[in-house]
Structure formats: structure tokens, C-alpha cells
Amino acid sequence: RRKFASASRPPSVWDVDHLRRELETIDVDWRHGEALLTYLAHHPEVTTWADVNWAALKRRVPQKLPSFLEDAFSVRSTRVASRHDSKDGTTTKVVVELRDGAEVE
């Protein structure tokens, strides 16, 4: 298992330079990375690698890519730590956890 700078989760797939370098280490063409990022940009509901519809990507995905990404990258760079809706439903307070573990309201 890889060790990451952040103990909470691996680096974001949106770190394009890092993604490109890592894909080169496993001999995967960068066009697959571009297709993946385009797919993720159009599918904000995807929050885990299991949510990705690999068949929907514009390029045929190398067999090793999904498991590699699951081990090496997180899908999103932030996550919603908590959400609180007001009783009357007019406002929502969201706490977002950043990559470094800090939370922003």
C-alpha cells in the first residue's frame, strides 16, 4: 500500500501533473487520463472509484487502470464532512473537509 502526505486519503486525481507522472510509471497513455478527467467533470455524483461507469469513458480503459487509481488517488479533492439544514428549509450549513484535514464552513 502506498504512503501519502495526507494520512486521511491519497492525492486527488485532479492533481493533473501527479496523475500524468503516475500514469507514465504504469505505461498508460495520457489520453486515458484526459478521458477520465472529462468523465469526472461531467459526473459530479461520482465520489468513489466504484461509482465510475468505466464503459462510458470515451476511450477503452486499460484493465490495470481502475485498481491502480483506487490505490493511488482519491476521486475528489474535498468531501462534505457534515450538512445541517435549517428547520424551515431555507438555509443549509455545509462543512467541507479539505485535503489537509482542515474543515471549512
C-alpha positions as CSV (number, residue, x, y, z in Angstrom):
1,R,0.0,0.0,0.0
2,R,1.3,3.5,-0.8
3,K,2.1,6.1,1.8
4,F,0.6,9.6,1.2
5,A,1.4,13.1,2.5
6,S,-2.1,13.2,3.9
7,A,-2.8,10.4,6.3
8,S,-6.5,10.7,5.6
9,R,-6.6,9.9,1.9
10,P,-4.5,9.6,-1.2
11,P,-3.8,12.6,-3.5
12,S,-6.6,13.9,-5.7
13,V,-6.8,12.7,-9.3
14,W,-7.3,16.4,-10.1
15,D,-3.6,17.0,-9.4
16,V,-3.0,16.7,-13.2
17,D,0.8,16.7,-13.1
18,H,0.9,14.0,-10.5
19,L,-1.7,11.9,-12.4
20,R,0.3,12.2,-15.6
21,R,3.5,11.1,-13.9
22,E,1.9,8.2,-12.2
23,L,0.2,7.0,-15.5
24,E,3.6,7.1,-17.2
25,T,5.0,4.8,-14.5
26,I,2.4,2.1,-15.4
27,D,2.7,2.7,-19.1
28,V,-0.8,4.1,-19.6
29,D,-1.2,6.7,-22.3
30,W,-2.2,10.2,-21.0
31,R,-5.2,10.2,-23.3
32,H,-6.8,7.8,-20.8
33,G,-6.2,10.4,-18.0
34,E,-7.8,13.1,-20.1
35,A,-10.8,10.9,-20.8
36,L,-11.2,10.1,-17.1
37,L,-11.0,13.7,-16.0
38,T,-13.6,14.7,-18.7
39,Y,-15.9,12.0,-17.4
40,L,-15.5,13.0,-13.8
41,A,-16.1,16.7,-14.7
42,H,-19.4,15.7,-16.3
43,H,-20.4,13.3,-13.4
44,P,-20.2,15.2,-10.1
45,E,-22.2,12.4,-8.5
46,V,-19.1,10.2,-8.7
47,T,-17.5,10.2,-5.2
48,T,-15.7,6.9,-5.2
49,W,-13.9,4.8,-7.9
50,A,-16.7,2.2,-7.6
51,D,-19.1,4.9,-8.9
52,V,-17.3,5.3,-12.2
53,N,-19.0,3.8,-15.2
54,W,-15.8,2.7,-16.9
55,A,-17.7,1.6,-20.1
56,A,-19.0,5.2,-20.5
57,L,-15.5,6.7,-20.9
58,K,-14.7,7.7,-24.5
59,R,-11.6,5.5,-24.6
60,R,-11.3,1.8,-23.8
61,V,-9.8,1.7,-20.3
62,P,-6.7,-0.5,-19.8
63,Q,-7.5,-3.3,-17.4
64,K,-5.0,-2.2,-14.8
65,L,-6.2,1.4,-14.6
66,P,-9.2,1.2,-12.2
67,S,-7.4,-0.8,-9.5
68,F,-4.3,1.4,-9.9
69,L,-6.4,4.6,-9.4
70,E,-8.2,3.2,-6.4
71,D,-4.9,2.5,-4.7
72,A,-3.1,5.8,-5.8
73,F,-5.7,8.6,-6.0
74,S,-8.9,9.9,-4.4
75,V,-11.7,10.9,-6.8
76,R,-12.4,14.3,-5.2
77,S,-10.1,16.7,-3.6
78,T,-12.6,17.7,-0.8
79,R,-15.5,16.0,0.9
80,V,-18.6,17.1,2.7
81,A,-17.9,16.4,6.4
82,S,-21.4,17.4,7.6
83,R,-24.5,19.1,6.4
84,H,-27.2,20.8,8.5
85,D,-30.5,22.1,7.1
86,S,-32.5,24.7,9.0
87,K,-35.8,23.7,10.4
88,D,-37.7,25.8,7.9
89,G,-35.6,24.5,5.0
90,T,-34.4,27.9,3.9
91,T,-30.7,27.5,4.7
92,T,-28.1,24.8,4.7
93,K,-24.8,24.8,6.5
94,V,-22.1,22.7,5.0
95,V,-18.8,21.8,6.5
96,V,-16.2,20.8,3.8
97,E,-13.1,18.8,4.7
98,L,-10.0,19.9,2.7
99,R,-7.2,17.6,1.7
100,D,-5.1,18.6,4.8
101,G,-7.9,17.7,7.1
102,A,-8.9,21.2,7.9
103,E,-12.6,22.0,7.8
104,V,-14.3,25.0,6.3
105,E,-17.9,26.0,7.0
